C-alpha cells in the first residue's frame, strides 16, 4: 500500500506532463464554476471535465 500511494503521484504527474489539457465543450477558465459541495471532504459541485490533447 505505501508503494501504491507513492506510485499514484508519479503516474498522475506523468499523465499531466505528457498531455496538453483543455476544458470540455469550449469552456473558458474564467467561466469555470468553482462552487463546492459540502461533506466530510470538499468536492466540486460540478465535476471538472478536462480533455487531453496529445503533445
C-alpha distance matrix in Angstrom:
0.0 3.8 5.4 5.0 6.3 8.8 9.8 10.6 13.1 14.6 15.1 16.6 18.8 19.9 21.1 22.8 24.5 25.6 27.5 30.1 29.6 32.4 32.6 33.5 37.1 38.6 37.4 38.1 35.8 38.6 38.6 34.9 34.4 32.1 32.6 29.8 29.1 28.8 25.9 23.1 21.8 24.4 24.5 27.2 30.0 30.4 27.3 27.5 28.4 28.3 29.5 28.5 31.4 30.8 32.2
3.8 0.0 3.8 5.4 5.2 6.4 8.7 10.1 11.6 13.0 14.5 16.0 17.4 18.9 20.6 21.9 23.3 24.8 26.9 29.4 29.2 32.1 32.5 33.9 37.6 38.7 37.3 37.7 35.1 37.8 38.3 34.6 34.3 31.7 32.5 29.8 29.5 29.1 26.5 23.6 22.0 24.3 24.7 27.3 30.5 31.0 27.9 27.8 28.9 28.4 29.8 28.6 31.3 30.7 31.6
5.4 3.8 0.0 3.8 5.5 5.2 6.1 8.6 10.4 10.7 12.0 14.3 15.6 16.4 18.3 20.1 21.1 22.3 24.7 27.5 27.6 30.8 31.6 32.9 36.7 37.7 36.7 37.1 34.7 37.7 38.2 34.6 34.7 32.4 33.5 31.1 31.0 31.1 28.7 26.0 24.1 26.1 26.0 28.2 31.4 31.5 28.2 27.7 28.3 27.4 28.4 26.7 29.3 28.2 29.0
5.0 5.4 3.8 0.0 3.8 5.4 5.0 6.0 8.9 9.9 10.1 12.0 14.2 15.0 16.2 18.2 19.7 20.6 22.6 25.4 25.2 28.1 28.7 29.8 33.5 34.8 33.8 34.5 32.3 35.3 35.5 31.9 31.9 29.8 30.9 28.5 28.2 28.5 26.2 23.8 21.8 23.6 23.2 25.3 28.4 28.3 24.9 24.5 25.0 24.4 25.4 24.0 26.8 26.0 27.2
6.3 5.2 5.5 3.8 0.0 3.8 5.5 5.3 7.0 9.2 10.2 11.1 12.9 14.7 15.9 17.1 18.9 20.4 22.2 24.6 24.1 26.9 27.3 28.7 32.4 33.5 32.1 32.6 30.0 32.9 33.3 29.6 29.4 27.1 28.1 25.6 25.6 25.7 23.5 21.0 18.8 20.7 20.6 22.8 26.1 26.3 23.1 22.7 23.7 23.2 24.7 23.6 26.5 26.1 27.1
8.8 6.4 5.2 5.4 3.8 0.0 3.8 5.4 5.6 6.8 8.9 10.4 11.2 12.8 14.8 15.9 17.0 18.7 21.0 23.5 23.5 26.6 27.5 29.2 33.0 33.7 32.5 32.7 30.1 33.0 33.8 30.3 30.5 28.1 29.6 27.5 27.9 28.2 26.2 23.8 21.3 22.8 22.7 24.6 28.1 28.1 24.8 23.9 24.7 23.7 24.9 23.3 25.8 25.0 25.6
9.8 8.7 6.1 5.0 5.5 3.8 0.0 3.8 5.4 5.0 6.0 8.5 9.8 10.4 12.3 14.1 15.2 16.3 18.6 21.5 21.7 25.0 26.1 27.6 31.3 32.2 31.4 31.8 29.5 32.7 33.4 29.9 30.4 28.4 30.1 28.2 28.6 29.3 27.5 25.5 22.8 24.0 23.3 24.9 28.2 27.7 24.2 23.1 23.3 22.1 22.8 20.9 23.3 22.2 23.0
10.6 10.1 8.6 6.0 5.3 5.4 3.8 0.0 3.8 5.5 5.2 6.1 8.5 9.9 10.7 12.2 14.1 15.4 17.1 19.6 19.3 22.3 23.0 24.4 28.1 29.1 28.1 28.7 26.5 29.6 30.0 26.5 26.9 24.9 26.5 24.6 25.0 25.8 24.2 22.4 19.6 20.6 19.7 21.2 24.4 23.9 20.4 19.4 19.9 18.9 19.9 18.5 21.3 20.8 22.0
13.1 11.6 10.4 8.9 7.0 5.6 5.4 3.8 0.0 3.8 5.5 5.2 6.0 8.5 10.0 10.5 12.1 14.2 16.0 18.1 18.0 21.1 22.0 23.9 27.7 28.2 27.1 27.1 24.6 27.7 28.5 25.1 25.7 23.6 25.5 23.8 24.7 25.6 24.3 22.6 19.5 20.1 19.4 20.7 24.2 23.8 20.4 19.0 19.7 18.3 19.6 18.1 20.6 20.2 20.9
14.6 13.0 10.7 9.9 9.2 6.8 5.0 5.5 3.8 0.0 3.8 5.5 5.1 6.1 8.7 9.9 10.5 12.1 14.6 17.3 17.9 21.3 22.9 24.8 28.6 28.9 28.2 28.3 26.0 29.2 30.2 27.0 28.1 26.2 28.4 27.0 28.1 29.2 28.0 26.4 23.2 23.6 22.7 23.7 27.2 26.4 22.8 21.0 21.2 19.3 19.9 17.7 19.7 18.6 18.9
15.1 14.5 12.0 10.1 10.2 8.9 6.0 5.2 5.5 3.8 0.0 3.8 5.5 5.1 6.3 8.7 9.9 10.5 12.7 15.7 16.1 19.5 21.0 22.4 26.2 26.9 26.4 26.9 25.0 28.5 29.1 25.9 27.0 25.6 27.7 26.4 27.3 28.7 27.6 26.3 23.2 23.4 22.0 22.7 25.9 24.7 21.0 19.2 18.9 17.0 17.3 15.1 17.3 16.2 17.2
16.6 16.0 14.3 12.0 11.1 10.4 8.5 6.1 5.2 5.5 3.8 0.0 3.8 5.4 5.2 6.2 8.6 10.0 11.2 13.5 13.3 16.5 17.7 19.4 23.2 23.8 23.1 23.5 21.4 24.8 25.5 22.2 23.3 21.8 24.1 23.0 24.0 25.7 24.9 23.9 20.5 20.4 18.8 19.2 22.5 21.3 17.7 15.8 15.7 13.9 14.7 13.0 15.6 15.3 16.4
18.8 17.4 15.6 14.2 12.9 11.2 9.8 8.5 6.0 5.1 5.5 3.8 0.0 3.8 5.5 5.1 6.0 8.5 10.4 12.5 13.1 16.5 18.3 20.5 24.3 24.3 23.6 23.4 21.2 24.5 25.7 22.7 24.2 22.6 25.2 24.4 26.0 27.6 27.1 26.0 22.5 22.1 20.8 21.0 24.5 23.3 19.9 17.4 17.5 15.1 15.8 13.6 15.5 15.0 15.1
19.9 18.9 16.4 15.0 14.7 12.8 10.4 9.9 8.5 6.1 5.1 5.4 3.8 0.0 3.8 5.5 5.1 6.0 8.8 11.7 13.1 16.8 19.0 20.9 24.6 24.7 24.5 24.6 22.9 26.4 27.5 24.7 26.5 25.3 28.0 27.4 28.8 30.6 30.1 29.1 25.7 25.3 23.7 23.7 26.9 25.3 21.8 19.2 18.5 15.8 15.6 12.7 14.1 12.7 12.8
21.1 20.6 18.3 16.2 15.9 14.8 12.3 10.7 10.0 8.7 6.3 5.2 5.5 3.8 0.0 3.8 5.4 5.2 6.4 9.5 10.2 13.8 15.8 17.4 21.1 21.4 21.4 21.9 20.5 24.2 24.9 22.1 23.9 23.1 25.8 25.4 26.7 28.9 28.5 28.0 24.6 23.9 21.8 21.4 24.4 22.4 18.8 16.2 15.1 12.3 11.9 9.2 11.1 10.3 11.3
22.8 21.9 20.1 18.2 17.1 15.9 14.1 12.2 10.5 9.9 8.7 6.2 5.1 5.5 3.8 0.0 3.8 5.7 5.9 7.6 8.1 11.6 13.8 16.0 19.7 19.5 19.2 19.1 17.4 21.0 22.1 19.4 21.4 20.5 23.5 23.4 25.2 27.4 27.4 27.1 23.4 22.3 20.4 19.7 22.8 20.9 17.6 14.6 13.9 10.9 11.2 8.8 10.7 10.7 11.2
24.5 23.3 21.1 19.7 18.9 17.0 15.2 14.1 12.1 10.5 9.9 8.6 6.0 5.1 5.4 3.8 0.0 3.8 5.7 7.6 9.6 13.4 16.1 18.6 22.1 21.4 21.4 21.0 19.3 22.8 24.3 22.0 24.3 23.5 26.6 26.7 28.7 30.9 30.9 30.4 26.8 25.7 23.9 23.2 26.3 24.5 21.2 18.1 17.2 13.9 13.6 10.6 11.2 10.3 9.5
25.6 24.8 22.3 20.6 20.4 18.7 16.3 15.4 14.2 12.1 10.5 10.0 8.5 6.0 5.2 5.7 3.8 0.0 3.8 7.1 9.6 13.4 16.4 18.2 21.5 21.2 21.8 21.9 20.8 24.5 25.7 23.5 25.9 25.5 28.6 28.7 30.5 32.9 32.9 32.6 29.0 27.9 25.8 24.9 27.8 25.5 22.2 19.0 17.5 14.0 12.7 9.2 9.1 7.2 6.8
27.5 26.9 24.7 22.6 22.2 21.0 18.6 17.1 16.0 14.6 12.7 11.2 10.4 8.8 6.4 5.9 5.7 3.8 0.0 3.8 6.2 9.8 12.9 14.7 17.9 17.4 18.2 18.5 17.8 21.6 22.6 20.6 23.2 23.2 26.4 26.9 28.7 31.4 31.7 31.9 28.3 26.8 24.4 23.0 25.6 23.0 19.8 16.5 14.6 11.0 9.3 5.8 5.6 4.9 5.6
30.1 29.4 27.5 25.4 24.6 23.5 21.5 19.6 18.1 17.3 15.7 13.5 12.5 11.7 9.5 7.6 7.6 7.1 3.8 0.0 3.8 6.9 10.5 12.7 15.7 14.6 15.4 15.3 14.8 18.4 19.6 18.1 21.0 21.3 24.8 25.7 27.9 30.8 31.6 32.0 28.4 26.4 24.0 22.1 24.5 21.9 19.1 15.5 13.7 9.9 8.5 5.8 5.0 6.2 6.2
29.6 29.2 27.6 25.2 24.1 23.5 21.7 19.3 18.0 17.9 16.1 13.3 13.1 13.1 10.2 8.1 9.6 9.6 6.2 3.8 0.0 3.8 6.9 9.3 12.6 11.8 12.1 12.4 11.9 15.7 16.4 14.6 17.5 18.0 21.3 22.3 24.5 27.5 28.5 29.2 25.6 23.5 20.8 18.7 20.9 18.1 15.5 11.8 10.0 6.2 5.6 4.7 5.8 8.5 9.7
32.4 32.1 30.8 28.1 26.9 26.6 25.0 22.3 21.1 21.3 19.5 16.5 16.5 16.8 13.8 11.6 13.4 13.4 9.8 6.9 3.8 0.0 3.8 6.4 9.2 8.0 8.5 9.1 9.4 13.1 13.4 12.1 15.3 16.5 19.8 21.3 23.6 26.9 28.2 29.4 26.0 23.5 20.6 17.9 19.6 16.5 14.5 10.8 8.8 5.6 5.4 6.6 7.4 10.9 12.3
32.6 32.5 31.6 28.7 27.3 27.5 26.1 23.0 22.0 22.9 21.0 17.7 18.3 19.0 15.8 13.8 16.1 16.4 12.9 10.5 6.9 3.8 0.0 3.8 6.7 6.3 5.6 7.1 7.7 11.2 10.6 9.1 12.0 13.6 16.7 18.4 20.6 24.0 25.6 27.2 23.9 21.2 18.1 15.1 16.3 13.1 11.5 8.1 6.3 4.6 6.1 8.9 10.5 14.2 15.9
33.5 33.9 32.9 29.8 28.7 29.2 27.6 24.4 23.9 24.8 22.4 19.4 20.5 20.9 17.4 16.0 18.6 18.2 14.7 12.7 9.3 6.4 3.8 0.0 3.8 5.5 6.1 9.1 10.7 13.7 12.1 10.8 13.0 15.3 17.7 19.4 20.9 24.6 26.1 28.0 24.9 22.3 18.9 15.9 16.4 12.8 11.3 8.7 5.8 5.6 5.9 9.6 11.3 15.0 17.4
37.1 37.6 36.7 33.5 32.4 33.0 31.3 28.1 27.7 28.6 26.2 23.2 24.3 24.6 21.1 19.7 22.1 21.5 17.9 15.7 12.6 9.2 6.7 3.8 0.0 3.8 5.5 9.1 11.7 14.0 11.9 11.6 13.8 16.7 18.9 21.0 22.5 26.3 28.1 30.3 27.5 24.7 21.3 18.0 17.8 14.1 13.5 11.5 9.0 9.4 9.3 12.8 13.8 17.5 19.8
38.6 38.7 37.7 34.8 33.5 33.7 32.2 29.1 28.2 28.9 26.9 23.8 24.3 24.7 21.4 19.5 21.4 21.2 17.4 14.6 11.8 8.0 6.3 5.5 3.8 0.0 3.8 6.4 9.6 11.7 10.4 10.9 13.9 16.7 19.4 21.9 23.9 27.6 29.7 31.8 28.8 25.8 22.6 19.2 19.3 15.9 15.4 12.9 10.9 10.3 10.3 13.2 13.5 17.2 18.9
37.4 37.3 36.7 33.8 32.1 32.5 31.4 28.1 27.1 28.2 26.4 23.1 23.6 24.5 21.4 19.2 21.4 21.8 18.2 15.4 12.1 8.5 5.6 6.1 5.5 3.8 0.0 3.8 6.6 8.5 6.8 7.1 10.2 13.0 15.8 18.4 20.7 24.4 26.6 28.8 25.8 22.6 19.7 16.1 16.3 13.1 13.1 10.6 9.7 9.8 11.2 14.2 15.2 19.0 20.5
38.1 37.7 37.1 34.5 32.6 32.7 31.8 28.7 27.1 28.3 26.9 23.5 23.4 24.6 21.9 19.1 21.0 21.9 18.5 15.3 12.4 9.1 7.1 9.1 9.1 6.4 3.8 0.0 3.8 5.4 5.4 6.6 10.3 12.6 15.8 18.7 21.5 25.0 27.4 29.5 26.3 22.9 20.4 16.9 17.5 14.9 15.0 12.2 12.1 11.5 13.1 15.5 16.2 19.8 20.6
35.8 35.1 34.7 32.3 30.0 30.1 29.5 26.5 24.6 26.0 25.0 21.4 21.2 22.9 20.5 17.4 19.3 20.8 17.8 14.8 11.9 9.4 7.7 10.7 11.7 9.6 6.6 3.8 0.0 3.8 5.4 5.2 8.9 10.2 13.7 16.5 19.6 22.8 25.2 26.9 23.6 20.3 18.1 14.9 16.1 14.1 14.0 11.0 11.8 11.2 13.5 15.6 16.7 20.0 20.6
38.6 37.8 37.7 35.3 32.9 33.0 32.7 29.6 27.7 29.2 28.5 24.8 24.5 26.4 24.2 21.0 22.8 24.5 21.6 18.4 15.7 13.1 11.2 13.7 14.0 11.7 8.5 5.4 3.8 0.0 3.8 5.7 8.7 10.1 13.3 16.6 19.9 22.9 25.7 27.7 24.7 21.1 19.3 16.0 16.7 15.2 15.9 13.6 14.9 14.8 17.2 19.4 20.4 23.7 24.2
38.6 38.3 38.2 35.5 33.3 33.8 33.4 30.0 28.5 30.2 29.1 25.5 25.7 27.5 24.9 22.1 24.3 25.7 22.6 19.6 16.4 13.4 10.6 12.1 11.9 10.4 6.8 5.4 5.4 3.8 0.0 3.8 6.4 9.1 11.7 15.1 18.1 21.4 24.3 26.7 23.9 20.2 18.1 14.4 14.4 12.6 13.9 12.2 13.4 14.1 16.6 19.4 20.8 24.4 25.4
34.9 34.6 34.6 31.9 29.6 30.3 29.9 26.5 25.1 27.0 25.9 22.2 22.7 24.7 22.1 19.4 22.0 23.5 20.6 18.1 14.6 12.1 9.1 10.8 11.6 10.9 7.1 6.6 5.2 5.7 3.8 0.0 3.8 6.1 9.2 12.2 15.1 18.4 21.1 23.3 20.3 16.8 14.5 10.9 11.4 9.5 10.4 8.7 10.4 11.5 14.6 17.4 19.4 22.8 24.1
34.4 34.3 34.7 31.9 29.4 30.5 30.4 26.9 25.7 28.1 27.0 23.3 24.2 26.5 23.9 21.4 24.3 25.9 23.2 21.0 17.5 15.3 12.0 13.0 13.8 13.9 10.2 10.3 8.9 8.7 6.4 3.8 0.0 3.8 5.7 8.9 11.7 15.1 18.0 20.5 17.9 14.3 12.1 8.4 8.2 7.2 9.2 8.9 11.5 13.5 16.8 19.8 22.2 25.6 27.1
32.1 31.7 32.4 29.8 27.1 28.1 28.4 24.9 23.6 26.2 25.6 21.8 22.6 25.3 23.1 20.5 23.5 25.5 23.2 21.3 18.0 16.5 13.6 15.3 16.7 16.7 13.0 12.6 10.2 10.1 9.1 6.1 3.8 0.0 3.8 6.5 9.9 12.9 15.6 17.8 15.0 11.3 9.7 6.6 7.7 8.0 9.5 9.2 12.6 14.3 18.0 20.6 23.1 26.3 27.5
32.6 32.5 33.5 30.9 28.1 29.6 30.1 26.5 25.5 28.4 27.7 24.1 25.2 28.0 25.8 23.5 26.6 28.6 26.4 24.8 21.3 19.8 16.7 17.7 18.9 19.4 15.8 15.8 13.7 13.3 11.7 9.2 5.7 3.8 0.0 3.8 7.0 9.8 13.0 15.7 13.6 9.8 8.7 6.1 5.7 7.7 10.1 11.2 14.7 17.0 20.7 23.5 26.3 29.4 30.9
29.8 29.8 31.1 28.5 25.6 27.5 28.2 24.6 23.8 27.0 26.4 23.0 24.4 27.4 25.4 23.4 26.7 28.7 26.9 25.7 22.3 21.3 18.4 19.4 21.0 21.9 18.4 18.7 16.5 16.6 15.1 12.2 8.9 6.5 3.8 0.0 3.8 6.4 9.3 11.9 9.9 6.3 5.6 4.5 4.8 8.1 9.8 11.7 15.3 17.8 21.6 24.1 27.3 30.1 31.8
29.1 29.5 31.0 28.2 25.6 27.9 28.6 25.0 24.7 28.1 27.3 24.0 26.0 28.8 26.7 25.2 28.7 30.5 28.7 27.9 24.5 23.6 20.6 20.9 22.5 23.9 20.7 21.5 19.6 19.9 18.1 15.1 11.7 9.9 7.0 3.8 0.0 3.8 6.6 9.8 8.7 6.1 5.3 5.8 4.8 8.5 10.3 13.1 16.5 19.4 23.0 25.7 29.0 31.8 33.7
28.8 29.1 31.1 28.5 25.7 28.2 29.3 25.8 25.6 29.2 28.7 25.7 27.6 30.6 28.9 27.4 30.9 32.9 31.4 30.8 27.5 26.9 24.0 24.6 26.3 27.6 24.4 25.0 22.8 22.9 21.4 18.4 15.1 12.9 9.8 6.4 3.8 0.0 3.8 7.2 7.3 5.8 7.1 9.0 8.6 12.3 13.8 16.5 19.9 22.7 26.3 28.7 32.1 34.8 36.6
25.9 26.5 28.7 26.2 23.5 26.2 27.5 24.2 24.3 28.0 27.6 24.9 27.1 30.1 28.5 27.4 30.9 32.9 31.7 31.6 28.5 28.2 25.6 26.1 28.1 29.7 26.6 27.4 25.2 25.7 24.3 21.1 18.0 15.6 13.0 9.3 6.6 3.8 0.0 3.8 5.2 6.0 7.7 10.7 10.9 14.3 14.9 17.7 21.0 23.7 27.1 29.3 32.9 35.2 37.1
23.1 23.6 26.0 23.8 21.0 23.8 25.5 22.4 22.6 26.4 26.3 23.9 26.0 29.1 28.0 27.1 30.4 32.6 31.9 32.0 29.2 29.4 27.2 28.0 30.3 31.8 28.8 29.5 26.9 27.7 26.7 23.3 20.5 17.8 15.7 11.9 9.8 7.2 3.8 0.0 3.8 6.7 9.2 12.7 13.8 16.9 16.9 19.3 22.5 24.8 28.2 30.0 33.6 35.5 37.4
21.8 22.0 24.1 21.8 18.8 21.3 22.8 19.6 19.5 23.2 23.2 20.5 22.5 25.7 24.6 23.4 26.8 29.0 28.3 28.4 25.6 26.0 23.9 24.9 27.5 28.8 25.8 26.3 23.6 24.7 23.9 20.3 17.9 15.0 13.6 9.9 8.7 7.3 5.2 3.8 0.0 3.8 6.3 10.0 12.0 14.7 14.3 16.2 19.5 21.5 25.0 26.6 30.1 32.1 33.8
24.4 24.3 26.1 23.6 20.7 22.8 24.0 20.6 20.1 23.6 23.4 20.4 22.1 25.3 23.9 22.3 25.7 27.9 26.8 26.4 23.5 23.5 21.2 22.3 24.7 25.8 22.6 22.9 20.3 21.1 20.2 16.8 14.3 11.3 9.8 6.3 6.1 5.8 6.0 6.7 3.8 0.0 3.8 6.9 9.0 11.9 11.9 13.7 17.2 19.4 23.0 24.9 28.3 30.5 32.2
24.5 24.7 26.0 23.2 20.6 22.7 23.3 19.7 19.4 22.7 22.0 18.8 20.8 23.7 21.8 20.4 23.9 25.8 24.4 24.0 20.8 20.6 18.1 18.9 21.3 22.6 19.7 20.4 18.1 19.3 18.1 14.5 12.1 9.7 8.7 5.6 5.3 7.1 7.7 9.2 6.3 3.8 0.0 3.8 6.3 8.5 8.2 10.3 13.7 16.1 19.7 21.9 25.3 27.8 29.6
27.2 27.3 28.2 25.3 22.8 24.6 24.9 21.2 20.7 23.7 22.7 19.2 21.0 23.7 21.4 19.7 23.2 24.9 23.0 22.1 18.7 17.9 15.1 15.9 18.0 19.2 16.1 16.9 14.9 16.0 14.4 10.9 8.4 6.6 6.1 4.5 5.8 9.0 10.7 12.7 10.0 6.9 3.8 0.0 3.8 5.3 5.7 7.6 11.2 13.9 17.5 20.1 23.3 26.1 28.0
30.0 30.5 31.4 28.4 26.1 28.1 28.2 24.4 24.2 27.2 25.9 22.5 24.5 26.9 24.4 22.8 26.3 27.8 25.6 24.5 20.9 19.6 16.3 16.4 17.8 19.3 16.3 17.5 16.1 16.7 14.4 11.4 8.2 7.7 5.7 4.8 4.8 8.6 10.9 13.8 12.0 9.0 6.3 3.8 0.0 3.8 6.4 9.2 12.3 15.5 19.0 22.0 25.2 28.2 30.3
30.4 31.0 31.5 28.3 26.3 28.1 27.7 23.9 23.8 26.4 24.7 21.3 23.3 25.3 22.4 20.9 24.5 25.5 23.0 21.9 18.1 16.5 13.1 12.8 14.1 15.9 13.1 14.9 14.1 15.2 12.6 9.5 7.2 8.0 7.7 8.1 8.5 12.3 14.3 16.9 14.7 11.9 8.5 5.3 3.8 0.0 3.8 6.5 9.0 12.5 15.7 18.9 22.1 25.2 27.5
27.3 27.9 28.2 24.9 23.1 24.8 24.2 20.4 20.4 22.8 21.0 17.7 19.9 21.8 18.8 17.6 21.2 22.2 19.8 19.1 15.5 14.5 11.5 11.3 13.5 15.4 13.1 15.0 14.0 15.9 13.9 10.4 9.2 9.5 10.1 9.8 10.3 13.8 14.9 16.9 14.3 11.9 8.2 5.7 6.4 3.8 0.0 3.8 6.3 9.7 12.9 15.9 19.2 22.2 24.5
27.5 27.8 27.7 24.5 22.7 23.9 23.1 19.4 19.0 21.0 19.2 15.8 17.4 19.2 16.2 14.6 18.1 19.0 16.5 15.5 11.8 10.8 8.1 8.7 11.5 12.9 10.6 12.2 11.0 13.6 12.2 8.7 8.9 9.2 11.2 11.7 13.1 16.5 17.7 19.3 16.2 13.7 10.3 7.6 9.2 6.5 3.8 0.0 3.8 6.3 9.9 12.8 16.0 19.0 21.1
28.4 28.9 28.3 25.0 23.7 24.7 23.3 19.9 19.7 21.2 18.9 15.7 17.5 18.5 15.1 13.9 17.2 17.5 14.6 13.7 10.0 8.8 6.3 5.8 9.0 10.9 9.7 12.1 11.8 14.9 13.4 10.4 11.5 12.6 14.7 15.3 16.5 19.9 21.0 22.5 19.5 17.2 13.7 11.2 12.3 9.0 6.3 3.8 0.0 3.8 6.7 10.0 13.1 16.3 18.8
28.3 28.4 27.4 24.4 23.2 23.7 22.1 18.9 18.3 19.3 17.0 13.9 15.1 15.8 12.3 10.9 13.9 14.0 11.0 9.9 6.2 5.6 4.6 5.6 9.4 10.3 9.8 11.5 11.2 14.8 14.1 11.5 13.5 14.3 17.0 17.8 19.4 22.7 23.7 24.8 21.5 19.4 16.1 13.9 15.5 12.5 9.7 6.3 3.8 0.0 3.8 6.6 9.7 12.8 15.1
29.5 29.8 28.4 25.4 24.7 24.9 22.8 19.9 19.6 19.9 17.3 14.7 15.8 15.6 11.9 11.2 13.6 12.7 9.3 8.5 5.6 5.4 6.1 5.9 9.3 10.3 11.2 13.1 13.5 17.2 16.6 14.6 16.8 18.0 20.7 21.6 23.0 26.3 27.1 28.2 25.0 23.0 19.7 17.5 19.0 15.7 12.9 9.9 6.7 3.8 0.0 3.8 6.6 9.8 12.6
28.5 28.6 26.7 24.0 23.6 23.3 20.9 18.5 18.1 17.7 15.1 13.0 13.6 12.7 9.2 8.8 10.6 9.2 5.8 5.8 4.7 6.6 8.9 9.6 12.8 13.2 14.2 15.5 15.6 19.4 19.4 17.4 19.8 20.6 23.5 24.1 25.7 28.7 29.3 30.0 26.6 24.9 21.9 20.1 22.0 18.9 15.9 12.8 10.0 6.6 3.8 0.0 3.8 6.3 9.1
31.4 31.3 29.3 26.8 26.5 25.8 23.3 21.3 20.6 19.7 17.3 15.6 15.5 14.1 11.1 10.7 11.2 9.1 5.6 5.0 5.8 7.4 10.5 11.3 13.8 13.5 15.2 16.2 16.7 20.4 20.8 19.4 22.2 23.1 26.3 27.3 29.0 32.1 32.9 33.6 30.1 28.3 25.3 23.3 25.2 22.1 19.2 16.0 13.1 9.7 6.6 3.8 0.0 3.8 6.4
30.8 30.7 28.2 26.0 26.1 25.0 22.2 20.8 20.2 18.6 16.2 15.3 15.0 12.7 10.3 10.7 10.3 7.2 4.9 6.2 8.5 10.9 14.2 15.0 17.5 17.2 19.0 19.8 20.0 23.7 24.4 22.8 25.6 26.3 29.4 30.1 31.8 34.8 35.2 35.5 32.1 30.5 27.8 26.1 28.2 25.2 22.2 19.0 16.3 12.8 9.8 6.3 3.8 0.0 3.8
32.2 31.6 29.0 27.2 27.1 25.6 23.0 22.0 20.9 18.9 17.2 16.4 15.1 12.8 11.3 11.2 9.5 6.8 5.6 6.2 9.7 12.3 15.9 17.4 19.8 18.9 20.5 20.6 20.6 24.2 25.4 24.1 27.1 27.5 30.9 31.8 33.7 36.6 37.1 37.4 33.8 32.2 29.6 28.0 30.3 27.5 24.5 21.1 18.8 15.1 12.6 9.1 6.4 3.8 0.0
